Amino acid sequence: MELISLGDRGHDVVRAVSYERQSHRSETDSQASPKMQRDKSIAFIKSQDNWQHVDEDYSDVGLSGYDPSVYRPGFERLMADAKAGKFDVVVIYMLSRLTRQGAAEAMRIQQELAKCGVALVSTQEPFINTSDDNPFGVAFFALIAGLAHQESKNKSKFIKDAFAELNAKGSHSTGPVPFGFKAEAIQVDKLTVRKLSPAMDKTGDAVRQIIKLAQDGKAANAIASTLTEEKIPTPLASLTDEDAKKRREQAASRRKKQDADGAPLEWSATVVLRILRDPRLAGFAIGPVDPKTKKRTILRDEEGQPVQPHEGFMSAHDWYELQQLLDGRKPAARRDRTGERTLLGSWGMLQCGRCDSGLTVARAQESYVCNLRRSVGDEPKHVLRVTMSHADEIVATRVWARLGALDSSDPEDIEWLAVAAERFAVQGTDPEAAAELAEQEAQLQHVRQSMEELYADRKDGLYDGPTGRKAFGDTIKKYQAHETRCAARIKELTASATTSTKLPVDEWFSDSDGDPFAPNGVWDRWDVDDRRAFLALFVDRVTVAPAESKSGAARERAEARIEVHWASLPDPEADEEVTA
């Protein structure tokens, strides 16, 4: 394999293009989205001397890089234009985006490009660079290609095993297709099984709308009202007349012949929640319905690992978070009423000192506010307000002040900085690793909640008798195995990120004579997202206490009311209580 010289070509600049591929159509898939891949590639091109980005769209979305029978139009145009001499370099995010068919196929593609005088460069794998800038690029090329192929083989084996498990347990390989999905019959180990994926029709659009409304904090009743007002057909209306009649008869029989189905356009909170609770939204296979909660459970293999053979509407992490939201264990990610992004408002970081609700923005008063319009439990309705500029300044000043006065002999400062360094490392993790970490954390929380519910059921006598005790023992062992695996993987991912990343405290203070708030200082240059990411390293939450008096300067009164809760490690005793 030869290196490609980019020097003497008769051009003033090196012409570079990017290629992107994603095997799933969703932009929210855990893998790097095409947009993110393209942004990274363009940024790399612009960082090179005398390189110019050729703005052509060579991308393939929803197409596998593993299956040799798949036709990729973006890739084919890329190779045709390479032969036509339209560019000098192809920039990719990772080699796995170009192909997953192994070293032989990767080498074949590279050689085809080399015949056209085109180099290949990866933004995330600097050792993959077949230009004359990197003589070591060729040596590593076959190795990385082989790893990409092995990864896909492992994934393919997992999917096959998942379907085999699915079929063996009698789960969704027959029966009605869930609302919003389509089913594709495929052959796995000489067995015909059905793989589910989101339908690209009105039913699929309805499910996407339900998910979005729920993530925005809409209650099930409100979602049902919205769907009914917009005359969106219910799951019953989407069936054929014969199937709808059977479904109504079955439902009436379960309700002891009472007719309460309603019109085909009349949505109910029950139907909305049934859709939102379905594990298949995240591609999971479903197990038996929980007799107590009536929820569909996730099918798990013998080691407690969730079986995930389908393509879902959302990532596993987002589905787990949605379940927490539906259970009331996680507040909705509310937006500022003005649509404007502020430092602390509607983020969840700034909380009411009376009811723990997140403060939103009241732009007319230039303040953050909690407006509890009715009593909730023992907490009466109230209005709590703090001036926006005061809160922003006080919180930022306290964080920078403590960071600037760190004491290397103080155990609290050492632990605080260690927590921040770990969070900073996770923030900088590559997109796929970050997505996996978030998913593992969500899975861990979900399985611990499931264990708590299982222990409560046993306490209530639902697992009495030999058969019940065996069922409880088998289930709790699976949960415990999955809990152990998630915790170990989280530790591994976090350690991997932390060892390769250093908290740049010195760099932050090096600008503007150590004053981050100076004109053109680091805080002054950062936008809202950068500032929020910085605060999230060092702060868990900020609470605002009620105003006790109106005497004194407003800034001083705000100083007394605001409490910063510093970043800390999770409480190990809380984890032990779950597994006790």
Secondary structure, 3 states (H helix, E strand, C coil): CCCECCCCCCCCCEEEEEEEEECCCCCCCCCCCHHHHHHHHHHHHHHCCCEEECCCCEEEECCCCCCCCCCCHHHHHHHHHHHCCCCCEEEECCHHHHCCCCHHHHHHHHHHHHHCCCEEEECCCCCCECECCCCCHHHHHHHHHHHHHHHHHHHHHHHHHHHHHHHHCCCCCCCCCCCCEEEEEEEECCEEEEEEEECCCHHHHHHHHHHHHHHCCCCHHHHHHHHHHCCCCCCCCCCCHHHHHHHHHHHHHHCCCCCCCCCCCCCCHHHHHHHHHCHHHHCCCEEEECCCCCCEEECECCCCCECCCCCCCCCHHHHHHHHHHHCCCCCCCCCCCCCCCCCCCCCCCEEECCCCCECEEEHHHCEEEEEECCCECCECCEEEEEEHHHHHHHHHHHHHHHHHCCCCCCHHHHHHHHHHHHHHHHHCCCHHHHHHHHHHHHHHHHHHHHHHHHHHHHHCCCCCHHHHHHHHHHHHHHHHHHHHHHHHHHHHHHHHHHHCCCCCHHHHHHHHHHCCCCCCCHHHHCCHHHHHHHHHHHEEEEEECCCCCCCCCHHHHHHHHEEEEECCCCCHHHHHHHHC
